[in-house]
Structure formats: C-alpha cells, structure tokens
Amino acid sequence: AALMNTKMAIPEQPLEILRTLHSFDPCLACSTHVLGDDGSELISVQVR
C-alpha cells in the first residue's frame, strides 16, 4: 500500500520506490520486484 500511486521521475531508476522501502527497513530495497494488479512484474530493481 505504501507504494500505491507513487510517481517516479525516471522509471528506469525508481529512486522514489527505494526511498519508500528503505523507510521500513534499510535492507529491503537491495532487490525489489514491483508487480501489477494482475501479478505481472512491472519492474525489477537490484542495487549494487
């Protein structure tokens, strides 16, 4: 729910999503998969 309607300035570099996830736990956003309503993967992000 925290990511619903999150606008991203540059979708290929979704810093807004990473910042939101880091607010819950700094280790959560190292590998993130965002799924659509139908369960399909919208984006996969890995931070190195």
N, C-alpha and C positions, 0 to 999 in steps of 0.2 A: 504494500500500500504506500510505502514511503516514496517509491519511485513513480507512482502514477502521475501522468501529465507533466513529468519532468522535461523541460525544454533543454535541448542540447545545442550549443553554439556550433560545434563541429562534431557531427555524429560519428565520424571515424576516430575521434579522440574524445570519448564521453567522460570528460573530467567531472562533470556535474554528478554523474552516477557514482563514480569512485568516491567523491567527497561525501555523498549521502551515505554510502555503505561504510566508509571509514568512521562516520559519526557513531555507528553502532558498535563496531569492532575494527580496529586498525588492520587486522589480518584478513578480514573477509574479502576485500576487493582485489586481492592478488590475481584471482582468476574469477571472472564474472560472466555469467551467461544470462541474457535477458530474453525472456520468452513472451510471445504474443498471446492474445486471448485464446487462440486455438492450440497453443502448446508448441508452435513452431519457433525456432530460435531466430530472434531478430538481430542479435549481435553477440559476439563473444570477445571478451577483452582479457588479455593477460599482461600484467605489469611485470617488468623485469627490473 
